[in-house]
Every structure is written in C-alpha cells, then in structure tokens.
Amino acid sequence: MAQTSQEEPQGGFRLLPAPSKFENGVVKFGDREIKVGGPLPKLAENEKLVRVTSSLCPVCYRLLPAVIFEKEDKLYIRKICPEHGEFEDLYYGDVGLYYKFDYWEYEGKGPKVPYVDLKSPCPFNCGLCPMHHQHSALVNLVITNRCDLSCWYCFFFAEKAGYVFEPTIEQIKFMVNQLKRQDITLVIQITGGEPTLREDLIEIVRVLRENGVKHIQLNTWGGTFAKMYFEDPEKAIRYARELREAGVNTIYMSFDGTNRRTNPKNHWEVPYTLEVFRKAGMTSVVLVPTVIKTVNDQDLGNIVKFAAYNLDVVRSVNFQPVSLTGMMKRNMRNKFRITIPEVLKNIEEQTDGEITRDSWYPIGTSVVFSKLVEALTGKEQFEMANHPSCGAGTYVYVEWRNGEPHFIPISKFIDLEGLLEYLKEKTEELREGGNKYWIGIKLLYNLRKFIDKEKGPKDFDVYKMLYNIIVNHNYEALGEWHYRTLFLGTMHFMDLYNYDIQRVMRCDIHYVTPDGRVIPFCTYNVLNDLYRDKILKEYQIPLDKWIKSHGENSIGDAMKYKRNATRLEQGEIYQLTYKPFL
C-alpha cells in the first residue's frame, strides 16, 4: 500500500489524523469503544502514597486513575476497573533506589514537531502527538515479521499473525524521511521478526546509511551467522563483513544465559556467531538477556562474566526484565515478575559484591552532560530524559586476575554524584551569562577533584577522556572508553499490569511505521491490537501471495530452525567459549 503524501501545496506539513477520537467520555478507536475513568484506589494503613498516575485495565483498556505506593520497602501500582475489579502489581522492587533515581528526573524537550493531531488522551493518540515529552533516541524499524524460531514468550511472528509484513525499500525511505523531521541524530535498530531472513538486508542497511542514519543496530538472535558458519565459514564471515561495511555499527543479540536451561533460545549457536563476528571485524555486540524470575535470574552474574571473556567483540549487556503480556493470574505474575532493583541486587550478589546496586544511575543523568555541552556551544543537543523507572546503566572496567575477570565500576574511582552536581552548577552559571572561557578553565582545573586515580584503571586516563568530552566536545576518547570497558544497562518495558501513562509520555524508544507515524515502544507492543497488529495488517502481504512469490519453504515449519545440539556441543569453539561456566 502506498503511503499518503503529507505535504501541503505550499510545502508545509499536514498532521496525520489521530488514530482515535474522544467523545462523551469514551475513546472511539476504530470499531472499539474504550471507557475513561474509575475510582481512585484507597491505601491501607501500612501503605504510603508516592504519586498518582493513570493506567489501564488489563482486560478492557479502560483509562483509570492509579496509585503508586510504598509497602514493605517496595513500590506497587493499584487501579480499579468498575467492570473488572482491582489490579495490583509490583512496580519497583526497592524504595531507596527509586528515590535515588527519581532525583535525576528531567522533563524532556519533546519532539520539535508532532506527527499526529491531538484528539484523545494518552495512550490512545500515538504518535508522536503534542503531549509527548521526548524526541526519538532509538527508533525500531521492523523489516519483517518472519522468524525461524518460535519462542514461548514472543508474540511477534508471521504464523501467529496470519500474514507477512515486509516493507519495501521505498516505504523504508519514506519512514526515514519521517524521522528526519525531528532534526536529531538518527539512530535506528533494524528489527523483526528475524531481520537476517530478508535477502536484501545489506541493501536496506546501505539505504539507511545513504539517507542520513548515523548509527545502525541490527537486532538478531544470531542463528543465521552460526548456520552459515557450519555450511561455509568464509561465506558467513563475508556476509557479516558486508553488513559491517554497508553500515551496521552494532549487533543487538539475544542472550538469556550461559547454560542450556537459562538460554534455550541460542545457547548452542552463540559461540559460533561470535566467532564469525571476530573474523569479520564486527566488534560491537550488545548481549540482550530477557530476565525472567525463576527462569534465568540466578545467571545474571555469569552473563556479565561471559561478556568480559568476550570483550574483544562484546561492548555491552542490556538486561530487560520481562514484560508479562497476555492475561495472567496474579500468582503467575508473582512467579515471573522482576523489576530493575532485583536485577541490580542479583548482579551485585552474583559478582561477589563487585558491581554494587549503588554503581547504577538512571538514564536521565546523561541529560546533565547534554545540557552542559548545549550551554557551552549554544547548539541544541540530543537528550535522553527517560522516566527514572524506565532504565539504568553503569560502566565497569574489567581487571584480570589469574585469568578471571573482576569488575571495577566507574563509581569506584569517580565521584559521580559530586561531578554531576558540579556540572549542573556550571551549566546554570553559563545560562546566566557566565564567561565561557573562565568557566571552561574552572572545569579543566576542577575535574581532577572528582577522580581517584589510585582506585581507577592504571592504563587509562579518565581525566583526559572527561576533558575531551566536556571541554573539547571530542568524542573519540569516549569511543576508546567504550572499547576499554563494559557498559551494563537495563531497560524495563511495561505491560498492562504495571502500565504507567507518565512513563509512556517520556518514552524515547520508538517504532516508525509505513503510515508515517512514530509510536512509543510501550504503546506499540503493549496495546498491540490497537497499534502494531493493526498497522502491520494494513500493510500485509497475504500468506498465499507470499508463498506464490517466494515458495513454501520461506514461511511456516519449513523455514524453522532445526538444531543439532550434539554437533554444536562437540565443536571446539563451543567448548572453549563455555569452558569457564561448565
């Protein structure tokens, strides 16, 4: 289906129509009517109110008032649907960490221009609408809904949908042009399904690069590279090299654990995939564990150690607490539910206290640096002003002792809180008309006060890196830092039980769609029948038409991956990769 032109004759931009309308207290979304309003939940004597927000009924999507409250040192969210009753769920597993992160909250600039008209309350008016508080930081571009796996917790592949979705090159160009309207650094993650199933993937990467995308991530489970390696190692290496040369900066690869039980998805294939990347010069891999309580939460420390053993190609680990999609009873939610604080506590315990929970800071702290550079240069900067509950991160320096990795978090040798407060103070001085030259000199002089060289890495000048970033705006040193350390991040995407409208409005991880909209992650995937499935179905290729064009082996059971686990386990690469964990 061709996209509709949005250009007015005079060259001005016309807003896309809102996806729904709000009339007489009801949201009309297609043929669906969604009610608004409900009672404000009450608190018990042992519960302390933290804030009031809005949420959704997990059954009917009714927009409801909700309370977030303290109970037994944790935060919970509660809402009451007049038709379907009360829903309560764990919101954040540690009160102290919540308040530490909340201190670094920033409002966000919002996108320079909205994409859709405003006709309904959030989250029924995506996207992006004038209510949104954040520009895009990372944009997901879905290039297929086909996948050669069928993971139990995934809901996003062609057989379940009943059709194939694969946008054309022209549609992809249109979507990139839509993103350009925000006038920000374009960062796109190519995702699916499994993107490597598209034969024109290298061409797609080139098109993105040629159309101004500065950073390209490829989201994959990695099996394609391992399969090709067993068929023809040189072919696999050539394919990965061509992807890198076409413009792929980073591989964003699923990795749920270091053994068969915690990582049934790609445990056997990962060693061979990493071998391909090594030989192809693909040296920026992010390991992405979906963390599920009782399934793999006891293996998080090992995942960090695995990353360290493979630091020549692995740059980062991004832990993602599972989003509990679908209808699920409370006892089942309690079994699987894990939030960011529990992830951080598990990592602390499983790294023998080396990476403490206090080492982590919310994503919003990066805004401190953005605002300082903006004040120094007078040029608007890229911002990540996410809600404090959305994610956190830390850098750790890897130190080797007797052939085993040990970890020194950046907070061990940099007084981060002191530095951040100092940078905020200098930013205010600049905004009030302070002399840029003298403030720059003060920064140069005082930066050393926040660095303890004795506790830091002996072979890396942290002061020089900070100086180059803050004073010279030279990011080469930051690139070197990325290759000398391991970045650990965590991002908790929501579901209908813990849904918080305030978080949605601050989301900066978006999807771009063929109809020209840019939609926050937690509306696109959580309200999937209203957004994702509705849009993809509109631009679908019917299964019979797909099979006629591409053959029966390109869809369904015929193209599903068949694993020979014994053969994979007998390989020397497999045994060497997992030797520290056997």
C-alpha positions as CSV (number, residue, x, y, z in Angstrom):
1,M,0.0,0.0,0.0
2,A,1.5,3.4,-0.9
3,Q,1.8,6.0,1.8
4,T,-0.3,9.1,1.7
5,S,1.6,12.3,0.9
6,Q,1.6,14.7,3.8
7,E,3.0,17.8,2.0
8,E,0.7,20.7,1.6
9,P,0.9,22.6,-1.8
10,Q,2.9,25.4,0.0
11,G,5.4,22.9,1.4
12,G,4.0,22.9,4.9
13,F,3.5,19.7,6.9
14,R,-0.1,18.5,7.5
15,L,-0.6,16.4,10.7
16,L,-1.7,12.9,10.3
17,P,-5.2,12.1,11.6
18,A,-5.3,10.9,15.2
19,P,-5.9,7.1,15.4
20,S,-8.9,7.7,17.7
21,K,-11.5,10.2,18.9
22,F,-12.6,11.1,22.4
23,E,-16.4,11.8,22.6
24,N,-18.8,11.8,25.6
25,G,-16.2,10.3,28.0
26,V,-15.4,7.4,25.6
27,V,-12.4,6.8,23.3
28,K,-13.5,5.5,19.9
29,F,-10.6,3.5,18.4
30,G,-11.7,2.0,15.1
31,D,-14.8,-0.1,16.0
32,R,-13.8,-0.3,19.6
33,E,-15.1,1.9,22.4
34,I,-12.8,2.4,25.5
35,K,-14.2,3.9,28.6
36,V,-12.4,6.5,30.7
37,G,-12.4,6.9,34.4
38,G,-12.8,4.9,37.6
39,P,-12.5,5.2,41.4
40,L,-9.2,6.4,42.9
41,P,-7.9,3.3,44.8
42,K,-7.6,3.6,48.6
43,L,-4.5,2.8,50.6
44,A,-4.2,0.7,53.8
45,E,-2.6,2.0,57.0
46,N,0.8,0.3,56.2
47,E,0.9,1.9,52.7
48,K,2.4,5.3,51.8
49,L,1.3,7.2,48.7
50,V,4.2,8.1,46.3
51,R,2.3,9.6,43.4
52,V,-1.0,9.3,41.5
53,T,-0.8,8.5,37.8
54,S,-3.0,7.0,35.1
55,S,-3.1,3.4,34.0
56,L,-5.2,0.9,32.0
57,C,-7.4,-2.0,32.8
58,P,-5.6,-5.2,31.6
59,V,-9.0,-6.6,30.3
60,C,-10.7,-3.7,28.6
61,Y,-8.0,-1.0,28.3
62,R,-10.2,1.4,30.3
63,L,-8.2,4.5,31.3
64,L,-8.1,4.6,35.1
65,P,-6.6,6.6,37.9
66,A,-3.9,4.6,39.6
67,V,-1.8,5.0,42.8
68,I,1.9,4.1,43.2
69,F,2.6,3.4,46.8
70,E,5.2,2.1,49.3
71,K,4.7,-1.2,51.0
72,E,7.4,-3.2,52.7
73,D,10.2,-1.2,51.1
74,K,8.8,-1.8,47.6
75,L,6.6,0.2,45.2
76,Y,3.3,-1.2,44.0
77,I,0.7,0.1,41.5
78,R,-3.0,-0.3,42.0
79,K,-6.0,0.5,39.9
80,I,-9.7,-0.4,40.0
81,C,-11.8,-1.1,36.9
82,P,-15.6,-0.7,37.7
83,E,-16.2,-3.7,35.4
84,H,-13.2,-6.0,36.0
85,G,-12.1,-5.2,39.6
86,E,-8.9,-4.4,41.3
87,F,-5.4,-5.0,39.8
88,E,-2.3,-4.6,41.9
89,D,1.3,-5.4,40.8
90,L,4.9,-4.8,41.8
91,Y,6.0,-1.5,40.2
92,Y,9.6,-1.2,41.5
93,G,11.4,-3.5,43.9
94,D,13.3,-1.1,46.1
95,V,12.1,2.2,47.5
96,G,15.5,3.6,48.2
97,L,16.7,3.0,44.7
98,Y,13.5,4.6,43.3
99,Y,14.2,7.9,45.2
100,K,17.8,7.9,44.2
101,F,16.9,7.6,40.6
102,D,13.9,10.0,40.9
103,Y,16.3,12.8,41.9
104,W,17.7,12.8,38.4
105,E,14.3,13.3,36.7
106,Y,14.2,15.7,33.7
107,E,11.1,16.7,31.8
108,G,12.4,16.3,28.3
109,K,12.1,18.6,25.3
110,G,9.7,16.6,23.3
111,P,9.9,16.3,19.5
112,K,10.3,19.5,17.6
113,V,7.2,18.7,15.6
114,P,4.3,16.4,16.3
115,Y,3.2,13.9,13.8
116,V,-0.5,13.3,14.6
117,D,-3.4,15.5,15.5
118,L,-4.5,15.5,19.2
119,K,-8.0,14.0,19.6
120,S,-7.7,11.6,22.5
121,P,-6.0,11.1,25.9
122,C,-2.6,9.2,26.1
123,P,-2.0,6.4,25.2
124,F,-4.7,6.3,22.5
125,N,-3.3,9.2,20.4
126,C,0.1,7.8,19.3
127,G,2.2,9.1,17.6
128,L,4.0,11.2,18.2
129,C,1.4,13.6,19.5
130,P,1.8,17.1,21.0
131,M,1.6,15.5,24.5
132,H,4.8,13.5,24.1
133,H,7.8,14.7,26.2
134,Q,10.7,13.1,24.4
135,H,12.2,13.1,20.9
136,S,13.2,9.8,19.4
137,A,16.5,8.4,20.8
138,L,16.4,4.9,19.3
139,V,13.9,4.0,16.6
140,N,12.9,0.4,15.8
141,L,12.4,-0.3,12.1
142,V,10.5,-3.6,11.6
143,I,11.6,-5.1,8.3
144,T,9.9,-8.5,8.6
145,N,7.6,-10.4,10.9
146,R,9.0,-13.8,9.8
147,C,11.2,-15.7,12.2
148,D,12.9,-19.0,12.2
149,L,12.3,-19.5,15.9
150,S,9.1,-19.8,17.9
151,C,10.0,-18.6,21.5
152,W,7.3,-19.2,24.1
153,Y,7.4,-15.6,25.4
154,C,7.4,-14.0,21.9
155,F,4.2,-12.9,20.2
156,F,5.5,-11.5,17.0
157,F,6.0,-13.7,14.0
158,A,4.1,-14.4,10.8
159,E,2.5,-17.7,11.6
160,K,0.7,-16.2,14.6
161,A,-0.2,-13.1,12.6
162,G,-1.5,-15.0,9.6
163,Y,0.3,-12.7,7.1
164,V,3.7,-11.5,6.2
165,F,4.9,-7.9,6.8
166,E,7.9,-6.8,4.9
167,P,8.0,-3.1,3.9
168,T,9.5,-2.2,0.5
169,I,12.7,-0.1,0.1
170,E,10.5,2.8,-0.9
171,Q,8.5,2.5,2.3
172,I,11.7,2.3,4.3
173,K,13.0,5.5,2.7
174,F,9.6,7.2,3.5
175,M,9.9,6.2,7.1
176,V,13.4,7.5,7.4
177,N,12.3,10.8,5.9
178,Q,9.6,11.0,8.6
179,L,12.2,10.6,11.3
180,K,14.3,13.4,9.7
181,R,11.5,15.9,10.6
182,Q,12.7,15.7,14.3
183,D,16.1,17.1,13.2
184,I,18.0,14.9,15.6
185,T,20.8,12.4,15.2
186,L,19.2,9.4,13.6
187,V,19.7,6.1,15.4
188,I,17.8,3.1,14.0
189,Q,17.6,-0.5,15.1
190,I,16.6,-2.9,12.3
191,T,14.4,-5.4,13.9
192,G,11.7,-8.1,13.2
193,G,10.9,-11.0,13.4
194,E,14.4,-12.1,12.4
195,P,15.9,-9.4,10.1
196,T,18.5,-11.7,8.6
197,L,15.8,-13.6,6.8
198,R,15.5,-10.8,4.4
199,E,17.7,-11.4,1.4
200,D,18.0,-7.6,0.7
201,L,19.2,-6.8,4.3
202,I,22.6,-5.4,3.1
203,E,20.7,-3.2,0.6
204,I,18.4,-1.9,3.4
205,V,21.4,-1.1,5.6
206,R,23.0,0.9,2.7
207,V,19.7,2.7,2.1
208,L,19.6,3.8,5.8
209,R,23.2,5.0,5.7
210,E,22.7,6.9,2.4
211,N,19.6,8.5,3.8
212,G,21.4,10.0,6.9
213,V,21.1,7.4,9.6
214,K,24.2,7.9,11.8
215,H,24.0,4.7,13.9
216,I,22.5,1.4,12.8
217,Q,21.9,-1.6,15.1
218,L,20.9,-5.0,13.9
219,N,18.6,-6.9,16.3
220,T,19.0,-10.7,15.8
221,W,19.1,-13.9,17.7
222,G,22.3,-14.7,15.8
223,G,21.5,-18.1,14.4
224,T,21.8,-17.1,10.8
225,F,25.5,-16.5,11.2
226,A,26.1,-19.8,13.1
227,K,24.1,-21.8,10.4
228,M,26.1,-20.2,7.7
229,Y,29.4,-20.9,9.6
230,F,28.7,-24.6,9.5
231,E,27.8,-24.6,5.9
232,D,30.6,-22.4,4.7
233,P,32.8,-20.4,7.2
234,E,34.1,-18.0,4.6
235,K,30.6,-17.2,3.4
236,A,29.4,-16.4,7.0
237,I,32.4,-14.2,7.6
238,R,31.9,-12.4,4.2
239,Y,28.2,-11.8,5.0
240,A,29.0,-10.3,8.4
241,R,31.7,-8.2,6.9
242,E,29.4,-6.9,4.1
243,L,26.8,-5.9,6.7
244,R,29.5,-4.0,8.7
245,E,30.8,-2.3,5.6
246,A,27.3,-1.4,4.5
247,G,26.8,0.5,7.8
248,V,25.9,-1.8,10.7
249,N,27.5,-0.4,13.8
250,T,26.2,-2.7,16.5
251,I,24.7,-6.2,16.7
252,Y,21.9,-6.3,19.3
253,M,21.8,-10.0,20.1
254,S,19.5,-12.1,22.4
255,F,21.4,-13.9,25.1
256,D,19.4,-15.1,28.1
257,G,22.1,-17.1,30.0
258,T,25.2,-19.2,30.0
259,N,23.7,-22.7,30.1
260,R,21.1,-24.8,28.3
261,R,18.4,-24.2,30.9
262,T,18.7,-20.4,31.2
263,N,19.2,-19.8,27.4
264,P,17.3,-22.4,25.3
265,K,17.0,-19.8,22.6
266,N,20.5,-19.6,21.3
267,H,22.9,-21.1,23.9
268,W,24.4,-23.5,21.3
269,E,24.7,-21.0,18.4
270,V,26.3,-18.0,20.2
271,P,29.9,-19.3,20.3
272,Y,29.9,-19.8,16.5
273,T,28.1,-16.4,15.9
274,L,30.7,-14.6,18.0
275,E,33.5,-16.4,16.1
276,V,32.0,-15.1,12.8
277,F,31.9,-11.6,14.2
278,R,35.6,-11.8,15.4
279,K,36.8,-12.8,11.9
280,A,34.6,-10.2,10.2
281,G,35.7,-7.3,12.4
282,M,32.2,-6.9,13.8
283,T,33.4,-5.7,17.2
284,S,30.3,-4.0,18.8
285,V,27.9,-6.6,20.1
286,V,25.3,-6.0,22.8
287,L,24.1,-9.0,24.6
288,V,20.4,-8.7,25.5
289,P,19.0,-11.0,28.2
290,T,15.3,-11.1,28.8
291,V,15.3,-11.6,32.6
292,I,12.5,-13.8,33.9
293,K,12.3,-14.5,37.6
294,T,12.8,-18.3,38.4
295,V,14.0,-18.9,34.9
296,N,17.3,-17.1,34.4
297,D,17.6,-14.5,37.2
298,Q,20.2,-16.7,39.0
299,D,22.5,-16.5,35.9
300,L,23.0,-12.7,35.6
301,G,26.4,-12.5,37.2
302,N,27.6,-15.2,34.7
303,I,26.2,-13.2,31.8
304,V,28.4,-10.3,32.9
305,K,31.4,-12.6,33.2
306,F,30.6,-14.1,29.7
307,A,30.6,-10.6,28.3
308,A,34.0,-9.9,29.9
309,Y,35.5,-13.1,28.5
310,N,34.4,-11.9,25.0
311,L,35.3,-8.3,25.5
312,D,37.1,-8.2,22.1
313,V,33.7,-8.2,20.4
314,V,31.1,-7.6,23.2
315,R,30.6,-3.9,24.2
316,S,27.6,-4.1,26.5
317,V,24.9,-6.1,28.2
318,N,21.4,-4.8,28.3
319,F,19.2,-6.6,30.8
320,Q,15.5,-6.4,30.0
321,P,13.1,-7.5,32.8
322,V,10.3,-9.5,31.1
323,S,7.1,-7.7,30.0
324,L,4.2,-10.0,31.1
325,T,2.0,-9.9,28.0
326,G,-1.4,-11.6,27.8
327,M,-3.9,-12.4,30.6
328,M,-2.1,-13.9,33.6
329,K,-3.2,-14.7,37.1
330,R,-1.6,-12.8,40.0
331,N,0.2,-15.9,41.3
332,M,1.8,-16.4,37.8
333,R,2.8,-12.8,37.6
334,N,4.4,-13.0,41.0
335,K,6.4,-16.1,39.8
336,F,7.8,-14.3,36.7
337,R,7.8,-10.6,37.7
338,I,11.1,-9.0,38.2
339,T,12.0,-5.3,38.2
340,I,15.1,-3.3,37.8
341,P,16.2,-3.2,41.5
342,E,16.0,-7.0,41.8
343,V,18.2,-7.3,38.6
344,L,20.7,-5.0,40.2
345,K,20.7,-6.8,43.5
346,N,21.2,-10.2,41.7
347,I,24.1,-8.8,39.8
348,E,25.7,-7.5,43.0
349,E,25.3,-10.9,44.7
350,Q,26.5,-12.9,41.7
351,T,29.6,-10.7,41.1
352,D,30.6,-11.2,44.8
353,G,29.7,-7.6,45.6
354,E,32.0,-6.1,42.9
355,I,29.2,-4.4,40.9
356,T,27.0,-2.9,43.7
357,R,23.5,-1.7,43.2
358,D,24.8,1.8,44.1
359,S,27.0,1.7,41.0
360,W,24.0,2.3,38.8
361,Y,22.4,5.5,37.7
362,P,19.2,6.3,35.7
363,I,19.4,7.1,32.0
364,G,18.4,10.7,32.8
365,T,21.8,11.6,34.3
366,S,23.1,11.8,30.7
367,V,21.0,14.9,30.4
368,V,23.4,16.7,32.7
369,F,26.2,16.3,30.1
370,S,23.8,17.3,27.3
371,K,22.7,20.5,29.0
372,L,26.3,21.5,29.8
373,V,27.5,20.9,26.2
374,E,24.4,22.9,25.0
375,A,25.3,25.8,27.3
376,L,28.9,25.8,26.2
377,T,28.3,25.5,22.4
378,G,24.9,27.2,22.0
379,K,23.8,24.2,19.9
380,E,20.9,22.0,20.8
381,Q,21.9,18.6,22.0
382,F,20.5,15.1,21.8
383,E,18.7,14.2,25.1
384,M,17.6,11.1,26.9
385,A,15.2,12.3,29.6
386,N,13.5,9.0,30.2
387,H,11.3,8.4,33.2
388,P,13.6,7.3,36.1
389,S,11.8,4.0,36.4
390,C,12.5,3.0,32.7
391,G,16.2,2.2,32.9
392,A,19.6,2.5,34.4
393,G,23.2,1.9,33.5
394,T,26.8,1.8,34.6
395,Y,30.3,1.3,33.2
396,V,32.6,-1.3,34.6
397,Y,36.3,-1.6,34.0
398,V,37.4,-5.2,33.6
399,E,40.5,-6.2,35.5
400,W,42.0,-9.7,35.0
401,R,43.4,-11.7,37.9
402,N,44.7,-15.2,37.5
403,G,42.8,-15.4,34.2
404,E,39.4,-14.4,35.7
405,P,37.6,-11.2,35.2
406,H,37.0,-8.8,38.1
407,F,34.9,-5.6,37.9
408,I,35.6,-2.0,38.9
409,P,32.5,0.2,38.4
410,I,33.1,3.7,37.3
411,S,31.6,5.0,40.6
412,K,34.5,3.4,42.5
413,F,37.0,5.9,41.0
414,I,34.8,8.8,40.0
415,D,32.7,10.7,42.5
416,L,29.7,10.7,40.1
417,E,27.2,12.4,42.3
418,G,29.7,15.2,43.1
419,L,30.7,15.5,39.4
420,L,27.1,15.7,38.2
421,E,26.2,18.3,40.8
422,Y,29.2,20.4,39.8
423,L,28.4,20.2,36.1
424,K,24.8,21.2,36.9
425,E,26.2,24.3,38.8
426,K,28.5,25.3,35.9
427,T,25.6,24.9,33.4
428,E,23.5,27.3,35.4
429,E,26.4,29.8,35.5
430,L,26.7,29.6,31.7
431,R,22.9,30.1,31.3
432,E,23.1,33.2,33.5
433,G,25.7,34.7,31.2
434,G,28.9,33.5,32.8
435,N,32.1,33.8,30.7
436,K,32.5,30.6,28.7
437,Y,36.3,30.8,28.7
438,W,36.7,31.2,32.5
439,I,34.0,28.5,33.2
440,G,35.9,26.2,30.8
441,I,39.2,26.9,32.7
442,K,37.4,26.1,36.1
443,L,36.1,22.8,34.6
444,L,39.5,21.9,33.4
445,Y,41.0,22.6,36.8
446,N,38.3,21.0,39.0
447,L,37.6,17.8,37.1
448,R,40.6,16.1,38.7
449,K,39.0,16.6,42.2
450,F,36.3,14.0,41.3
451,I,38.7,11.3,40.1
452,D,40.6,8.9,42.4
453,K,43.4,7.7,40.2
454,E,44.6,5.1,42.8
455,K,41.3,3.2,42.6
456,G,40.9,3.6,38.8
457,P,42.4,1.8,35.9
458,K,46.2,2.3,35.7
459,D,46.4,2.3,31.9
460,F,43.6,4.7,31.0
461,D,43.5,8.5,31.6
462,V,39.9,9.1,32.8
463,Y,40.6,12.8,33.3
464,K,41.7,13.2,29.7
465,M,38.5,11.4,28.5
466,L,36.3,13.7,30.5
467,Y,38.2,16.8,29.5
468,N,37.9,15.9,25.8
469,I,34.2,15.2,26.0
470,I,33.2,18.2,28.2
471,V,35.6,20.9,27.1
472,N,36.7,19.9,23.6
473,H,33.5,18.1,22.6
474,N,35.7,15.4,21.2
475,Y,34.0,12.0,21.4
476,E,36.9,9.9,20.2
477,A,38.0,9.4,23.8
478,L,34.5,8.2,24.7
479,G,34.8,5.7,21.9
480,E,38.1,4.4,23.3
481,W,36.4,4.2,26.7
482,H,33.7,2.1,25.2
483,Y,36.3,-0.4,23.9
484,R,38.2,-0.5,27.3
485,T,35.1,-1.0,29.5
486,L,31.9,-2.9,29.6
487,F,28.6,-0.9,29.6
488,L,25.8,-2.6,31.7
489,G,22.3,-1.3,31.1
490,T,18.8,-2.3,32.0
491,M,15.5,-1.3,30.4
492,H,12.1,-2.4,31.8
493,F,9.4,-2.3,29.2
494,M,5.9,-2.2,30.6
495,D,2.8,-4.5,30.3
496,L,-0.8,-3.9,31.1
497,Y,-0.4,-4.7,34.8
498,N,2.3,-2.2,35.6
499,Y,1.3,0.4,32.9
500,D,2.1,4.0,33.9
501,I,1.0,6.7,31.5
502,Q,3.6,9.1,32.8
503,R,6.3,6.6,31.6
504,V,4.7,6.3,28.2
505,M,4.8,10.1,27.7
506,R,8.5,10.1,28.4
507,C,9.4,7.2,26.2
508,D,12.3,7.7,23.7
509,I,12.4,4.2,22.2
510,H,10.0,4.4,19.3
511,Y,8.8,2.5,16.2
512,V,8.4,4.1,12.8
513,T,5.6,2.8,10.7
514,P,4.7,2.8,7.0
515,D,1.8,5.1,7.6
516,G,4.2,7.8,8.7
517,R,3.7,7.6,12.5
518,V,6.3,7.3,15.2
519,I,5.0,5.3,18.1
520,P,6.4,4.7,21.6
521,F,7.6,1.2,22.4
522,C,5.1,0.5,25.2
523,T,2.0,1.5,23.2
524,Y,3.2,-0.2,20.0
525,N,3.8,-3.6,21.7
526,V,1.5,-3.5,24.8
527,L,-1.6,-2.2,23.0
528,N,-0.6,-4.4,20.1
529,D,-4.1,-4.9,18.8
530,L,-4.6,-1.1,18.5
531,Y,-1.2,-0.2,17.1
532,R,1.3,-2.8,15.9
533,D,-1.1,-5.5,14.6
534,K,-3.5,-3.0,13.1
535,I,-0.7,-1.2,11.2
536,L,1.1,-4.3,10.1
537,K,-2.1,-5.9,8.9
538,E,-2.9,-2.8,6.8
539,Y,0.5,-3.2,5.0
540,Q,0.4,-7.0,4.9
541,I,1.3,-9.5,2.2
542,P,-1.3,-12.3,2.4
543,L,0.3,-15.8,3.1
544,D,-0.9,-17.3,-0.2
545,K,0.5,-14.4,-2.2
546,W,3.8,-14.6,-0.3
547,I,4.1,-18.4,-0.9
548,K,3.3,-17.9,-4.6
549,S,6.2,-15.3,-4.9
550,H,8.7,-16.9,-2.5
551,G,7.9,-20.5,-2.2
552,E,6.5,-22.7,0.6
553,N,10.0,-23.0,2.3
554,S,10.0,-19.3,3.1
555,I,7.3,-19.5,5.7
556,G,6.0,-21.8,8.4
557,D,7.5,-25.0,9.7
558,A,9.6,-25.5,6.6
559,M,11.8,-22.5,7.4
560,K,12.0,-23.0,11.2
561,Y,15.5,-23.7,12.5
562,K,16.2,-27.4,13.3
563,R,19.0,-27.6,15.9
564,N,21.6,-30.4,16.0
565,A,22.6,-29.7,19.7
566,T,25.1,-32.7,19.8
567,R,27.0,-31.5,16.8
568,L,27.2,-27.9,18.2
569,E,28.3,-29.0,21.6
570,Q,31.1,-31.2,20.2
571,G,32.7,-28.2,18.4
572,E,35.9,-26.8,19.8
573,I,34.6,-23.3,19.6
574,Y,31.6,-24.2,21.8
575,Q,33.7,-25.9,24.4
576,L,36.3,-23.1,24.6
577,T,33.5,-20.4,24.8
578,Y,31.7,-22.1,27.7
579,K,34.7,-23.6,29.5
580,P,34.6,-21.0,32.4
581,F,30.9,-21.9,33.0
582,L,30.9,-25.7,32.8
